Amino acid sequence: MKYIQFIMLFLVAGTILSCRQQENWKEKTEKVLRAQTLAEAAWAMEQFPETVTASYCERSAGGIHDFYSEGDYWWPDPERSDGPYIRRDGETNPENFTDHRIAMIRMSKIVGALAQAWLITGEEKYVEQAFLHLNAWFTDEATKMNPNLLYAQAIKGITTGRGIGIIDTVHLMEVAQGVYIMQQATSVDKEQLKAIKGWFTEYLQWLLTHPNSVDEMNAKNNHGTCWVMQVASFAKLTGDRETLDFCRTRYKNVLLPGQMAADGSFPLELSRTKPYGYALFNLDAMTTICQILSTPEDDLWEYTTAEGLNIRKGLDFIYPYVQDKSSWPYKQDVMYWEEWPVAQPAFIFGAAAYGSEPYFRLWEKYEHNPQVFEVERNLPVRHPLIWM
């Protein structure tokens, strides 16, 4: 009996120590981000809602409430002006319709900044402003977005929408997490909160069942990673424990063993025309999955496959190339090589998970508020404090 009591005391002490360590890293993170967060929140306080209904592309097969985007690397065929588009991997077509992407990223930045500012200050004005935008996007019949992604990353002459386009809603993750964080604020209208969660419940159901989304789930590279990351985020907000368990299992049995090499790299990303940016993006997504899904009983940060693969190997593989990009031994990205890295969320999450000061300093020294659209588009977490 004394032995069992000792073990229980040991486990409790370990849990308390772990919580204190997490609090310490939250305090360090807040210190770095406080001034920027309040400046960003001041900007967000002046913004009016702008949803998918504010613009429409005549090439869309959907309606005014449907999110629409076009495949990034698809271009007009120079030999057939009226023919289907052709693919140029890694080269973004500047003539693509991007209004809905821009609007969603803007909304994500607004809600993320306001939620983070509320965490830091406790001022209800930030919550009230955030819910103006949330209601416009998810509950107002005149302006809300339909809870599906049927028309994302369409290709002229080939398809009206693809499963691969589901990656566009990685920018709803900080929105969902912002709602999760702010839901206890005194100014929150419970009926509005219920309606917003209802929208995410509908979208989550679409993600779990529609053939386009199932295709995306089964993607072998960063698309499959981002499917799990998004689904986990939305399941957390809606309290869908079954889906959270499914995502944990998929991370362990599919993502980690299917994408990581023995040295911690992601070969499918390194083989692309933008290997540096894609390697960072996939690592950010993998670590965000660990941040969302880890529990004291099932800590994905400590999970290791039978082959010895774990997420820390991924962090340690890319670390020297983020510290000094000139040491990168692979080919340079065909576009946006100079714009990376920024303050990658992988390293602030890794710092807190492993108590790593080097990871923290690496995250601290880079740009926390990038303005280049391509970087914004591939940065799933901009406000790490709301995730900690």
C-alpha positions as CSV (number, residue, x, y, z in Angstrom):
1,M,0.0,0.0,0.0
2,K,2.8,2.4,0.9
3,Y,4.4,1.6,-2.5
4,I,1.2,2.5,-4.3
5,Q,0.8,5.7,-2.3
6,F,4.4,6.6,-3.2
7,I,3.7,6.1,-6.9
8,M,0.6,8.1,-6.8
9,L,2.4,11.0,-5.0
10,F,5.2,10.8,-7.6
11,L,2.7,11.0,-10.5
12,V,0.8,13.9,-8.9
13,A,4.1,15.7,-8.3
14,G,5.1,15.2,-11.9
15,T,1.9,16.5,-13.2
16,I,2.2,19.6,-11.0
17,L,5.7,20.2,-12.2
18,S,4.7,19.8,-15.8
19,C,1.9,22.3,-15.3
20,R,4.3,24.8,-13.7
21,Q,6.7,24.3,-16.6
22,Q,3.9,25.0,-19.1
23,E,3.0,28.1,-17.2
24,N,6.6,29.3,-17.3
25,W,6.7,29.0,-21.0
26,K,3.4,30.7,-21.4
27,E,4.8,33.6,-19.4
28,K,7.9,33.7,-21.5
29,T,5.8,33.6,-24.7
30,E,3.5,36.4,-23.5
31,K,6.5,38.6,-22.7
32,V,7.8,38.3,-26.3
33,L,4.3,38.8,-27.9
34,R,2.6,41.3,-25.6
35,A,3.4,44.6,-27.4
36,Q,2.8,43.1,-30.9
37,T,-0.4,41.5,-29.8
38,L,-1.8,44.7,-28.4
39,A,-0.9,46.6,-31.5
40,E,-2.4,43.9,-33.7
41,A,-5.6,43.9,-31.5
42,A,-5.8,47.7,-31.8
43,W,-5.9,47.2,-35.6
44,A,-8.4,44.4,-35.3
45,M,-10.7,46.7,-33.2
46,E,-11.1,49.0,-36.2
47,Q,-11.9,46.3,-38.7
48,F,-15.4,45.5,-40.1
49,P,-16.4,42.0,-41.0
50,E,-15.8,40.9,-44.6
51,T,-16.9,37.4,-45.5
52,V,-17.0,35.3,-48.7
53,T,-20.1,37.2,-49.8
54,A,-18.1,40.4,-50.3
55,S,-16.7,39.1,-53.6
56,Y,-17.6,36.5,-56.3
57,C,-15.6,34.9,-59.1
58,E,-17.5,34.1,-62.3
59,R,-15.4,30.9,-62.7
60,S,-16.9,29.5,-59.5
61,A,-19.5,26.7,-59.9
62,G,-20.9,27.6,-56.4
63,G,-23.0,30.5,-55.1
64,I,-22.2,33.7,-53.2
65,H,-22.0,31.9,-49.9
66,D,-19.5,29.3,-51.1
67,F,-15.8,29.6,-50.5
68,Y,-13.9,29.5,-53.8
69,S,-10.2,29.3,-54.7
70,E,-8.1,28.1,-57.6
71,G,-5.2,25.6,-57.8
72,D,-2.0,27.5,-57.1
73,Y,0.3,25.9,-59.6
74,W,-2.1,25.8,-62.6
75,W,-1.6,28.1,-65.6
76,P,-3.1,28.8,-69.0
77,D,-1.8,26.5,-71.7
78,P,0.3,28.7,-74.1
79,E,-0.5,26.4,-77.0
80,R,-4.2,26.2,-76.3
81,S,-5.7,29.5,-75.1
82,D,-9.1,28.0,-74.5
83,G,-7.9,24.7,-73.3
84,P,-7.6,23.3,-69.8
85,Y,-4.9,24.8,-67.5
86,I,-1.6,23.0,-67.2
87,R,0.5,22.5,-64.0
88,R,3.8,24.3,-63.1
89,D,4.7,22.9,-59.7
90,G,5.8,25.5,-57.2
91,E,5.0,28.4,-59.4
92,T,1.9,30.3,-58.2
93,N,-0.3,31.8,-60.9
94,P,-0.8,35.5,-60.0
95,E,-4.1,35.7,-61.9
96,N,-5.8,33.2,-59.6
97,F,-8.9,34.3,-57.7
98,T,-7.7,34.8,-54.1
99,D,-10.3,37.1,-52.5
100,H,-11.8,34.4,-50.3
101,R,-8.4,33.2,-49.1
102,I,-7.4,36.7,-48.3
103,A,-10.7,37.3,-46.4
104,M,-10.4,34.1,-44.4
105,I,-6.7,34.8,-43.5
106,R,-7.8,38.4,-42.5
107,M,-10.5,37.0,-40.3
108,S,-8.2,34.5,-38.7
109,K,-5.7,37.2,-37.9
110,I,-8.4,39.4,-36.4
111,V,-9.9,36.7,-34.2
112,G,-6.5,35.3,-33.2
113,A,-5.2,38.7,-32.2
114,L,-8.3,39.6,-30.2
115,A,-8.4,36.2,-28.4
116,Q,-4.7,36.6,-27.5
117,A,-5.2,40.2,-26.4
118,W,-8.1,39.0,-24.2
119,L,-5.9,36.4,-22.6
120,I,-3.3,39.0,-21.8
121,T,-5.5,41.8,-20.6
122,G,-8.9,40.3,-19.7
123,E,-10.6,43.2,-21.4
124,E,-14.1,42.2,-22.7
125,K,-14.0,44.6,-25.6
126,Y,-11.7,42.2,-27.5
127,V,-14.2,39.4,-27.2
128,E,-17.1,41.6,-28.3
129,Q,-15.3,42.7,-31.4
130,A,-14.2,39.1,-32.2
131,F,-17.9,37.9,-32.1
132,L,-18.9,40.6,-34.6
133,H,-16.7,38.8,-37.1
134,L,-17.6,35.3,-35.9
135,N,-21.3,36.0,-36.3
136,A,-20.8,37.5,-39.8
137,W,-18.9,34.4,-41.0
138,F,-20.9,31.7,-39.3
139,T,-24.4,32.7,-38.2
140,D,-25.7,35.8,-40.2
141,E,-27.9,34.4,-43.0
142,A,-26.9,37.3,-45.3
143,T,-23.1,36.9,-45.0
144,K,-22.2,33.5,-43.6
145,M,-20.1,30.9,-45.4
146,N,-21.6,27.6,-46.3
147,P,-20.0,24.8,-44.1
148,N,-18.2,22.9,-46.9
149,L,-15.3,23.3,-49.3
150,L,-16.8,22.0,-52.5
151,Y,-15.3,24.7,-54.7
152,A,-11.8,25.0,-53.3
153,Q,-8.7,24.9,-55.6
154,A,-10.7,24.5,-58.8
155,I,-8.8,24.2,-62.1
156,K,-10.2,25.8,-65.2
157,G,-11.3,23.2,-67.7
158,I,-10.6,20.3,-65.3
159,T,-12.5,20.4,-62.1
160,T,-14.9,22.7,-60.1
161,G,-13.2,21.8,-56.8
162,R,-10.8,19.3,-55.3
163,G,-10.2,17.6,-52.0
164,I,-6.7,19.1,-52.1
165,G,-8.4,22.5,-51.6
166,I,-9.4,21.5,-48.1
167,I,-6.0,22.8,-47.0
168,D,-7.3,26.3,-47.5
169,T,-9.3,26.2,-44.2
170,V,-6.2,25.7,-42.0
171,H,-6.9,29.4,-41.4
172,L,-10.1,28.5,-39.6
173,M,-8.1,26.7,-36.9
174,E,-7.1,29.9,-35.0
175,V,-10.7,31.0,-35.3
176,A,-11.9,27.8,-33.7
177,Q,-9.2,28.0,-31.0
178,G,-10.1,31.6,-30.4
179,V,-13.7,30.7,-29.8
180,Y,-12.6,27.8,-27.6
181,I,-10.5,30.2,-25.5
182,M,-13.1,33.1,-25.4
183,Q,-16.2,31.0,-24.7
184,Q,-16.0,31.6,-21.0
185,A,-15.8,35.4,-21.3
186,T,-18.7,37.2,-19.6
187,S,-19.8,39.1,-22.7
188,V,-20.3,36.0,-24.8
189,D,-23.9,35.4,-25.9
190,K,-24.5,31.7,-25.3
191,E,-27.0,31.3,-28.2
192,Q,-24.5,32.9,-30.6
193,L,-21.8,30.6,-29.2
194,K,-24.0,27.6,-29.7
195,A,-24.7,28.6,-33.3
196,I,-21.0,29.1,-34.1
197,K,-20.2,25.7,-32.7
198,G,-23.1,24.3,-34.7
199,W,-21.4,25.7,-37.9
200,F,-18.2,23.9,-37.0
201,T,-20.1,20.7,-36.2
202,E,-21.6,20.8,-39.7
203,Y,-18.3,21.5,-41.3
204,L,-16.6,18.8,-39.3
205,Q,-19.2,16.3,-40.4
206,W,-18.6,17.3,-44.0
207,L,-14.8,16.8,-43.5
208,L,-15.4,13.4,-42.1
209,T,-17.7,12.1,-44.8
210,H,-17.5,13.9,-48.1
211,P,-15.4,12.0,-50.8
212,N,-13.3,15.0,-51.5
213,S,-12.3,15.2,-47.9
214,V,-11.7,11.5,-47.6
215,D,-9.3,11.8,-50.5
216,E,-7.5,14.6,-48.7
217,M,-7.4,12.6,-45.5
218,N,-5.5,9.9,-47.4
219,A,-3.0,12.2,-49.0
220,K,0.5,11.1,-48.2
221,N,2.2,14.5,-47.6
222,N,1.4,17.8,-45.9
223,H,-2.2,17.6,-47.1
224,G,-2.9,14.5,-45.1
225,T,-1.2,16.2,-42.1
226,C,-3.3,19.3,-42.4
227,W,-6.5,17.3,-42.7
228,V,-5.8,15.8,-39.3
229,M,-4.7,19.1,-37.8
230,Q,-7.9,20.8,-38.9
231,V,-10.2,18.0,-37.9
232,A,-8.5,17.9,-34.5
233,S,-8.9,21.6,-34.0
234,F,-12.6,21.6,-34.9
235,A,-13.3,18.5,-32.9
236,K,-11.7,20.1,-29.9
237,L,-14.1,23.1,-30.2
238,T,-17.2,21.0,-30.7
239,G,-16.2,18.4,-28.0
240,D,-16.1,15.5,-30.4
241,R,-14.1,13.0,-28.4
242,E,-14.5,10.1,-30.8
243,T,-13.0,12.2,-33.6
244,L,-10.2,13.4,-31.3
245,D,-9.3,9.8,-30.6
246,F,-9.4,9.0,-34.3
247,C,-6.9,11.9,-35.0
248,R,-4.5,10.6,-32.3
249,T,-4.5,7.2,-33.8
250,R,-4.0,8.5,-37.3
251,Y,-1.0,10.6,-36.2
252,K,0.6,7.6,-34.5
253,N,-0.2,5.0,-37.2
254,V,-0.3,6.9,-40.4
255,L,1.3,10.4,-40.4
256,L,4.4,9.8,-38.4
257,P,5.5,6.4,-39.8
258,G,4.2,7.3,-43.3
259,Q,6.0,10.6,-43.7
260,M,9.1,10.7,-41.5
261,A,12.4,9.2,-42.5
262,A,14.8,7.8,-39.9
263,D,16.7,11.1,-39.7
264,G,13.6,13.1,-38.9
265,S,13.1,14.6,-42.4
266,F,10.0,14.5,-44.5
267,P,11.1,13.0,-47.9
268,L,7.9,13.8,-49.7
269,E,8.3,17.5,-48.8
270,L,12.0,17.5,-49.7
271,S,11.3,16.2,-53.2
272,R,9.1,19.2,-54.0
273,T,10.2,22.4,-55.9
274,K,9.9,24.3,-52.6
275,P,11.5,21.8,-50.2
276,Y,12.5,24.3,-47.5
277,G,9.1,25.9,-47.1
278,Y,7.2,22.6,-47.4
279,A,9.4,21.0,-44.8
280,L,8.7,23.8,-42.3
281,F,5.0,23.8,-43.1
282,N,4.7,20.1,-42.5
283,L,6.6,20.3,-39.3
284,D,4.5,23.1,-38.1
285,A,1.4,21.1,-38.8
286,M,2.7,17.9,-37.1
287,T,3.7,19.8,-34.0
288,T,0.4,21.6,-33.9
289,I,-1.3,18.2,-33.9
290,C,0.8,17.3,-30.9
291,Q,-0.2,20.5,-29.2
292,I,-3.9,20.0,-29.8
293,L,-4.2,16.3,-29.0
294,S,-1.7,15.6,-26.3
295,T,-3.1,14.7,-22.9
296,P,-1.4,13.6,-19.7
297,E,-2.5,10.0,-20.5
298,D,-1.5,10.2,-24.2
299,D,1.3,12.6,-24.8
300,L,2.1,12.7,-28.5
301,W,5.2,14.8,-27.8
302,E,6.7,11.7,-26.2
303,Y,5.2,9.1,-28.6
304,T,7.8,7.0,-30.5
305,T,7.0,4.4,-33.1
306,A,8.5,0.9,-33.0
307,E,11.0,2.2,-35.6
308,G,12.2,5.0,-33.3
309,L,10.4,7.9,-35.0
310,N,9.1,10.8,-33.0
311,I,8.3,14.5,-33.4
312,R,11.5,15.6,-31.7
313,K,13.5,14.0,-34.4
314,G,11.6,16.3,-36.8
315,L,12.4,19.4,-34.8
316,D,16.1,18.4,-34.5
317,F,16.4,17.6,-38.2
318,I,15.3,21.1,-39.3
319,Y,16.7,23.1,-36.3
320,P,20.2,23.7,-37.8
321,Y,18.7,24.9,-41.1
322,V,16.4,27.3,-39.4
323,Q,19.3,28.5,-37.2
324,D,21.4,29.0,-40.4
325,K,19.6,28.6,-43.7
326,S,22.8,28.9,-45.6
327,S,23.6,25.3,-44.4
328,W,20.6,23.9,-46.2
329,P,22.0,20.9,-48.2
330,Y,19.0,20.5,-50.5
331,K,17.9,22.6,-53.5
332,Q,16.5,26.1,-52.9
333,D,12.8,26.8,-53.2
334,V,11.8,28.0,-56.7
335,M,9.8,30.8,-55.2
336,Y,9.8,32.7,-51.8
337,W,13.2,31.3,-50.8
338,E,14.2,34.5,-49.1
339,E,10.9,34.9,-47.1
340,W,11.5,31.8,-44.9
341,P,11.9,31.1,-42.0
342,V,9.7,33.2,-39.7
343,A,8.7,32.5,-36.1
344,Q,7.7,28.9,-36.8
345,P,5.1,27.6,-34.3
346,A,6.9,24.2,-34.2
347,F,9.7,25.7,-32.1
348,I,7.6,27.5,-29.5
349,F,5.4,24.5,-29.0
350,G,8.6,22.3,-28.9
351,A,10.2,24.6,-26.4
352,A,7.3,24.3,-24.0
353,A,7.0,20.5,-24.6
354,Y,10.6,19.7,-24.0
355,G,11.7,22.6,-21.9
356,S,14.2,23.7,-24.6
357,E,15.7,27.1,-24.4
358,P,17.4,26.8,-27.8
359,Y,14.1,26.1,-29.4
360,F,12.6,29.1,-27.7
361,R,15.4,31.5,-28.8
362,L,15.1,30.2,-32.3
363,W,11.4,31.0,-32.4
364,E,11.9,34.4,-30.6
365,K,14.4,35.8,-33.1
366,Y,12.3,35.6,-36.2
367,E,9.4,37.6,-37.6
368,H,6.2,37.1,-35.7
369,N,3.9,39.1,-37.9
370,P,4.9,38.3,-41.6
371,Q,3.1,40.3,-44.2
372,V,4.0,38.3,-47.4
373,F,0.8,36.6,-48.5
374,E,2.5,33.3,-49.4
375,V,4.0,33.1,-46.0
376,E,0.7,34.0,-44.3
377,R,-1.0,31.3,-46.4
378,N,1.4,28.7,-45.2
379,L,1.6,29.6,-41.5
380,P,-1.2,27.8,-39.7
381,V,-0.5,29.3,-36.3
382,R,0.2,33.0,-35.8
383,H,-0.9,33.4,-32.2
384,P,0.7,30.6,-30.2
385,L,-0.4,31.9,-26.8
386,I,-4.0,30.9,-27.4
387,W,-2.8,27.3,-28.0
388,M,-0.7,27.0,-24.8
